[in-house]
Amino acid sequence: MNMTNTALGEARLRVSSPAFVMTAILALFMLFLALRGVFFPHGAAVAFGIPIENPSDLFYLRVKGDRDLSTALALLALMALRRPLPLAIFVAAAMVQPLFDCILVLTDPRGSAVQALSVHGSAVVYVVVLFVLLLRAHVRRG
């Protein structure tokens, strides 16, 4: 089993569980994206799938970096609790970010379907798998 019990009988994720490890990887990746967006916005734009044509648009990459930093910090805070349900709820809510990013890149004339699906589509799949693992961990605690 991937959880331990607290004195109150509430199950918590083990640090070595796949769900916890995948959440940690996601949090660290979001932190990386945040730092890259703030400090290296040109590279972030190319990796996102839409190159910057106007230098004034770099502002929006920094805004995305801000969003990614908030996501990373929220994940890290929830990981400290080691409770699967709050993590699952947050991950499910945050799933809209890569989904909409994928749609935005697909619908932009400068975007590429390969880039949109390989970067943002794969992120959606990762988050769905993580959500299922967290939800299963919560249900199994019964």
Stockholm file with secondary structure:
# STOCKHOLM 1.0

chainA/1-142         MNMTNTALGEARLRVSSPAFVMTAILALFMLFLALRGVFFPHGAAVAFGIPIENPSDLFYLRVKGDRDLSTALALLALMALRRPLPLAIFVAAAMVQPLFDCILVLTDPRGSAVQALSVHGSAVVYVVVLFVLLLRAHVRRG
#=GR chainA/1-142 SS CCEEECTTSCEEECTTSHHHHHHHHHHHHHHHHHHHHHHCHHHHHHHHTCCCSSGGGHHHHHHHHHHHHHHHHHHHHHHHHTCHHHHHHHHHHHTHHHHHHHHHHHHSTTCCHHHIIIIIIHHHHHHHHHHHHHHHHHHHTC
#=GC SS_cons         CCEEECTTSCEEECTTSHHHHHHHHHHHHHHHHHHHHHHCHHHHHHHHTCCCSSGGGHHHHHHHHHHHHHHHHHHHHHHHHTCHHHHHHHHHHHTHHHHHHHHHHHHSTTCCHHHIIIIIIHHHHHHHHHHHHHHHHHHHTC
//
